[in-house]
Amino acid sequence: MAKSVVSIVKGDDPVKMVEDVLDHLGGVTSLIKKGSTVVLKPNAGHPGSAETAINTSPDFVSAVIKTIQKANPKKIILAEAAAIGCDTMECLETSGIKQAAVEAGVDDIVDIKSDKDLLKIPIRDARSAIQKVLLPRFLLEAEHIVNLPIFKSHCSMVFTCALKNMKGVVQDKVHYQMHQTNLAEAMMDIWSVIKADLNIVDMIRPAEGFGPHFTMPTDFGCVIAGRDPVAVDATACRLTGLDLDNVPYFGPAHKRGLGNFKKNQIEIRGRSIEETRRVLWFPYLESFDKYPEYTIDTTGACSSCLSLVGLTMERLKSLNQYDDNSEVTILVGRKKKIPENIPPDKLILIGDCLKKFRKKGIHVEGCPPGEPAPHWAIVDRMTVSADEVDLTDPEILKIVRARMDEEAAPLIEHMIKLKAEWDKRQENK
Ligand code: SF4
């Protein structure tokens, strides 16, 4: 396989950075055909202001639109499908992306979740349970899809960047199914039928901490770009000190022919990794030894579920629920057998790979489960099964969101304290 090219630029002017990063790839006119239709796919999955870095920054989106206009496309469309239960237009508005895109001269803004002109696309050789997917015609017919993720930590994938951002082109139902099957493979399945041909990553102010919802933005001043999403993601990890072995999908993505992740398979242009690198805080990857009061068996678990358990423990601490629930045993990861002597209300089984034992304890569905689910299973001592509760029902989603919002403030306060402790440890290294 030929080497993949990834370009890296540093600076403080988003327009110049986007122009420069594309110049290292041959320039915008060589990447975008004159008279073409270009769809821009930002990350605007959750309502949150630009300051939160939950979504791609409006200045960056504006810079991309202004740069792409120089290639004289026929039409530039900004399109997004926000996270399950989130209103896409609300996310685009609260993030400032909508206004920035309009001011920059975007031709159209589309909420993929409301689009009715959908085509059913079979996924040949699907590795997850997603065998077919409904995708908007305009997206399938566009000459270019330009993926515009922001880099941030993520509880079910350790981090989110180019590969994961394309998950946001599906309707809520498929999005939900993706979390009920193997999420990493489902992501690859979606990429196998709809590919971005250019990825430009907003690393101007990426987010550390308990992303995707509880982010801690940090000045990084960088933009990276490339055609190969796997190489782009691998480069972003190297820039932020994230060990690729901690990410569940590089191997599967390479095997699926989506791109390269090894250093010797990637040509870096512009700035080098060494001169740009700064280690970010990924609290999900810290050891479980700091929770000695709990019995946690993580044998056989993927990093997605490990991250989720880490977040769960910190959620318990932030809400003063940690001491009151320490009698539970938490099991996560593939296991042939589980302890027999634990009362079912004190045994928390996290993830679909423990589904076969669900009658022996409180089971948390999903592969990996959704973010608050393990925490709520521990405090509520209740199994919530998709067979019994329709978690795509807007009324139920409203209740879920309200509870998440209520629990957010203490967790953010707790996260700021943890980050200060981490900074101190880094200084003393
Ligand atoms: S449920 Fe099991 S297989 Fe799925 S992400 Fe979690 S540990 Fe991995």
Boltz pocket constraint, residues with backbone or C-beta under 6 A from the ligand:
constraints:
  - pocket:
      binder: B
      contacts: [[A, 181], [A, 182], [A, 300], [A, 301], [A, 302], [A, 304], [A, 305], [A, 332], [A, 333], [A, 334], [A, 350], [A, 351], [A, 352], [A, 353], [A, 354], [A, 366], [A, 367], [A, 368], [A, 369]]
      max_distance: 6.0
